[in-house]
Amino acid sequence: MLPLLRATADGEEHRTRELLEPLADLFHLSSEDRERLLASGTQRIFENRVYWGVVYLKKAGLLEGPRRGYIRITEAGRAALGNPPERIDIGYLNRYPSFVTFKSGGARTDTETVATVAASTGVTPEEQIESTWLELRRGLGDDLLTKVKSSPPAFFERLVVELLVKMGYGGSLKDAGKAIGRSGDGGLDGVIKEDKLGLDRIYLQAKRWDGTVGRPFVQAFAGSLDGVHASRGVMITTSTFSHDARDYVQAIGKQIVLIDGHELVELMIDHGVGVAPLKSYALHRIDEDYFEAD
């Protein structure tokens, strides 16, 4: 926040968006750092932090917004730069009553409450929310994988079919079910249409295993594809694949996708298989293009 405040030291009005690149240069950010996104993929992390830095400096009275999309340093901001600290952080801003009020005083909106909690941890509100979301998602995935591992083999077969249909394969659930054949070993070996017209097929093998699936099992699956003159397959397990197994599928000419237990439950969550929505939250941000006309 100190470099951000210094960028406005000339007393002129500045568009926040136009300060992003100069600040990124000042911090010597690589192109990769500049493009890194929040977990949701909706906004760049650096851009998000700059905009929330503006919010905090405004709440402390060091910046003001003279008009839409613009900021300008205040007299309090000039005074802060007259005797600048090593850094401006939440601890420094706590010396300003307006910021303390923003953090903990009086009636606040839900948005302000989230922002003040995030401010006390040194991250932006979006980062805090998405961190919590990821933690909840990981916990859900762990519970879901336990459920899948404890389900009967026939149920696991139906689960795999339903998931693939939700992902766009196999046409209808009825058609996909007909395309699958049981291997009788507690797993699933079969074929499913790649598209609704059945123009191509993908061969499957799914195992409810606890141990690591090594290269020999994957190599055997690849060999079975030769027997049906196929070059594409999906192997699904409730456990994990060894490094040798993953290296093997990268080295051969066939297109084989390996889906381990954690990837399986991620796909289940993404496509609504075995889970039900609890509550939805929509996060909004300023549409800068909306204000371009001004």
C-alpha positions in Angstrom: 0.0 0.0 0.0 2.9 2.4 0.5 4.0 2.2 -3.2 0.3 2.7 -4.1 0.1 5.8 -2.0 3.3 7.1 -3.4 2.0 6.7 -6.9 -0.6 9.3 -6.2 1.9 11.7 -4.5 1.6 14.3 -7.3 -1.9 15.2 -6.1 -3.4 14.5 -9.5 -6.4 12.2 -10.2 -5.3 8.7 -11.2 -7.3 5.9 -12.7 -6.6 2.8 -10.5 -6.4 0.6 -13.6 -3.6 2.7 -15.0 -1.5 2.2 -11.8 -1.5 -1.6 -12.2 1.4 -1.9 -14.6 3.7 0.7 -13.0 3.2 -1.0 -9.6 3.8 -4.4 -11.1 7.1 -3.1 -12.6 8.0 -1.5 -9.2 7.6 -4.9 -7.5 9.6 -6.6 -10.4 6.8 -9.1 -11.0 7.3 -11.6 -13.7 4.8 -12.0 -16.5 3.7 -15.2 -14.8 3.1 -13.4 -11.5 1.1 -10.6 -13.2 -1.2 -13.2 -14.8 -1.7 -15.4 -11.8 -5.4 -15.7 -11.0 -7.4 -16.2 -7.9 -8.6 -19.8 -7.3 -11.9 -18.9 -9.0 -10.1 -17.8 -12.1 -12.1 -14.6 -12.2 -9.5 -11.9 -11.5 -5.7 -11.5 -11.4 -4.3 -11.8 -7.8 -2.2 -8.6 -8.2 -5.1 -6.6 -9.6 -7.3 -7.8 -6.7 -4.8 -6.7 -4.1 -4.3 -3.3 -5.6 -8.0 -2.6 -5.7 -8.4 -3.7 -2.1 -5.4 -1.6 -1.2 -7.3 1.3 -2.6 -10.3 0.4 -0.4 -8.2 0.2 2.7 -6.4 3.5 2.0 -9.7 5.2 1.4 -11.2 3.8 4.6 -8.1 5.3 6.5 -8.7 8.6 4.8 -5.3 8.6 2.9 -7.0 8.4 -0.5 -10.2 9.7 -1.8 -12.4 9.0 -4.9 -13.0 12.4 -6.7 -15.0 10.6 -9.4 -15.8 7.2 -10.8 -12.8 5.0 -11.2 -10.3 7.6 -10.0 -8.3 8.2 -6.8 -6.4 11.1 -5.4 -4.2 11.5 -2.3 -5.6 13.5 0.6 -3.9 15.8 3.1 -3.7 12.9 5.5 -2.0 10.9 2.8 0.5 13.6 2.1 1.2 13.8 5.9 1.8 10.0 5.9 4.3 10.4 3.0 6.0 13.3 4.8 7.2 10.9 7.5 6.8 7.5 5.7 6.9 4.2 7.5 8.8 1.2 6.1 5.5 -0.2 5.0 1.9 0.6 5.2 0.0 -2.5 6.4 -3.1 -3.1 8.6 -1.1 -2.4 11.8 -0.1 1.0 10.4 -3.7 1.9 9.3 -5.0 1.1 12.7 -3.7 4.6 13.8 -6.5 6.2 11.8 -9.9 6.2 13.6 -11.9 5.9 10.4 -10.1 2.7 9.6 -10.6 1.3 13.1 -14.3 2.2 12.7 -14.4 0.4 9.4 -12.8 -2.7 11.0 -14.8 -3.0 14.2 -17.1 -0.1 14.9 -20.8 0.4 14.3 -23.3 -1.3 12.1 -21.7 -2.6 8.9 -23.0 -4.4 5.8 -22.1 -8.0 5.2 -19.5 -6.9 2.6 -17.8 -4.6 5.1 -17.7 -7.4 7.7 -16.0 -9.8 5.3 -13.6 -7.0 4.2 -12.6 -6.2 7.8 -12.0 -9.8 8.8 -9.8 -10.2 5.7 -7.9 -7.0 6.5 -6.9 -8.4 9.9 -5.4 -11.5 8.2 -3.4 -9.6 5.6 -5.3 -11.1 2.6 -8.0 -9.7 0.4 -11.7 -10.7 1.0 -11.8 -12.7 -2.2 -8.6 -14.6 -1.2 -10.1 -15.4 2.2 -13.4 -16.5 0.8 -11.8 -18.7 -1.9 -9.4 -20.2 0.6 -12.3 -21.2 2.8 -14.2 -22.5 -0.3 -11.2 -24.6 -1.2 -10.9 -26.0 2.3 -14.6 -26.9 2.4 -14.3 -28.5 -1.1 -11.3 -30.6 0.0 -13.2 -31.8 3.1 -16.2 -32.7 0.9 -13.9 -34.5 -1.5 -12.4 -36.6 1.3 -15.8 -37.5 2.6 -17.1 -38.3 -0.9 -14.1 -40.6 -1.6 -14.7 -42.5 1.6 -18.4 -43.0 0.5 -17.3 -44.2 -2.9 -14.8 -46.7 -1.6 -17.4 -48.2 0.8 -20.1 -48.5 -1.9 -20.9 -51.8 -3.5 -19.2 -52.7 -6.8 -22.5 -52.4 -8.8 -23.1 -48.9 -7.3 -19.6 -47.9 -8.3 -20.3 -49.0 -11.9 -23.4 -46.9 -12.1 -21.6 -44.0 -10.6 -18.9 -44.0 -13.2 -21.5 -44.3 -16.0 -23.6 -41.4 -14.6 -20.5 -39.2 -14.2 -19.4 -39.8 -17.8 -22.9 -39.0 -19.1 -22.9 -35.8 -17.1 -19.6 -35.0 -18.7 -21.2 -35.4 -22.1 -20.2 -38.9 -23.0 -22.4 -41.9 -23.8 -25.5 -40.2 -25.0 -28.2 -41.0 -22.5 -27.8 -42.8 -19.2 -29.8 -45.7 -20.7 -27.6 -46.0 -23.7 -24.4 -45.7 -21.7 -25.6 -48.4 -19.3 -26.1 -50.8 -22.2 -22.6 -50.0 -23.5 -21.0 -51.1 -20.2 -20.0 -54.7 -19.5 -19.1 -56.0 -16.1 -15.8 -57.8 -15.5 -16.9 -59.7 -12.4 -13.9 -58.7 -10.4 -15.4 -55.9 -8.4 -14.3 -53.3 -11.0 -15.7 -52.1 -14.3 -14.5 -52.9 -17.8 -16.5 -51.7 -20.8 -17.0 -49.2 -23.6 -18.9 -46.0 -23.8 -19.8 -43.8 -26.8 -17.7 -40.7 -27.1 -20.6 -38.7 -28.4 -24.3 -39.0 -28.6 -24.2 -40.4 -32.1 -21.8 -43.1 -31.2 -19.3 -42.2 -33.9 -16.4 -43.2 -31.7 -15.9 -45.2 -28.6 -13.8 -45.0 -25.4 -12.8 -48.1 -23.5 -13.0 -48.0 -19.7 -11.5 -49.8 -16.8 -12.5 -48.8 -13.2 -11.2 -50.3 -10.0 -12.2 -49.7 -6.4 -8.6 -50.2 -5.1 -6.9 -49.1 -2.0 -3.3 -49.7 -3.1 -1.3 -47.7 -5.7 -2.0 -48.7 -9.3 1.4 -49.4 -10.9 2.6 -49.5 -14.5 1.9 -53.2 -15.1 -1.9 -52.7 -14.6 -1.9 -49.7 -16.9 0.3 -51.5 -19.4 -2.2 -54.4 -19.4 -5.0 -52.0 -20.0 -3.1 -50.5 -23.0 -2.6 -54.0 -24.3 -6.3 -54.7 -24.1 -6.9 -51.7 -26.3 -4.8 -53.3 -29.0 -7.1 -56.3 -28.9 -10.1 -54.2 -30.0 -8.1 -52.0 -32.3 -8.7 -48.9 -30.1 -6.4 -46.1 -29.2 -8.3 -44.3 -26.5 -9.2 -45.3 -23.0 -10.0 -44.1 -19.5 -8.7 -45.9 -16.4 -10.4 -44.9 -13.1 -9.3 -45.9 -9.6 -10.4 -44.9 -6.1 -6.7 -45.0 -5.1 -3.7 -43.5 -6.8 -1.4 -44.1 -9.8 2.3 -44.5 -9.5 4.7 -42.1 -11.2 5.8 -45.0 -13.5 2.2 -45.5 -14.5 1.7 -41.9 -15.4 5.0 -41.7 -17.2 4.1 -44.7 -19.2 0.9 -43.3 -20.7 2.8 -40.1 -21.6 5.4 -42.2 -23.6 3.0 -44.4 -25.6 1.1 -43.5 -28.7 -2.3 -44.2 -27.3 -4.5 -41.6 -25.6 -5.1 -43.0 -22.1 -6.5 -40.8 -19.3 -5.8 -41.8 -15.7 -8.2 -40.6 -13.1 -7.3 -41.3 -9.5 -9.5 -41.1 -6.5 -9.0 -37.4 -5.8 -9.6 -36.5 -9.5 -12.7 -38.7 -9.5 -14.4 -36.8 -6.6 -13.3 -33.5 -8.1 -15.2 -34.4 -11.3 -18.2 -35.6 -9.2 -18.4 -32.3 -7.4 -18.0 -30.3 -10.6 -20.7 -32.2 -12.4 -23.1 -32.7 -9.5 -22.8 -36.5 -9.0 -23.4 -37.7 -5.5 -23.5 -34.1 -4.1 -26.3 -31.6 -3.6 -25.9 -27.8 -3.5 -26.1 -26.3 0.0 -25.9 -22.6 -0.6 -24.6 -20.4 -3.4 -22.7 -17.1 -3.2 -22.2 -14.7 -6.1 -19.1 -12.5 -5.9 -19.2 -9.3 -8.0 -16.5 -6.8 -9.0 -16.5 -3.4 -10.6 -17.1 -3.5 -14.4 -14.6 -1.0 -15.4 -15.9 -0.9 -19.0 -19.2 0.3 -17.7 -17.7 3.5 -16.5 -15.6 4.2 -19.7 -18.2 6.6 -21.0 -17.6 8.9 -18.1 
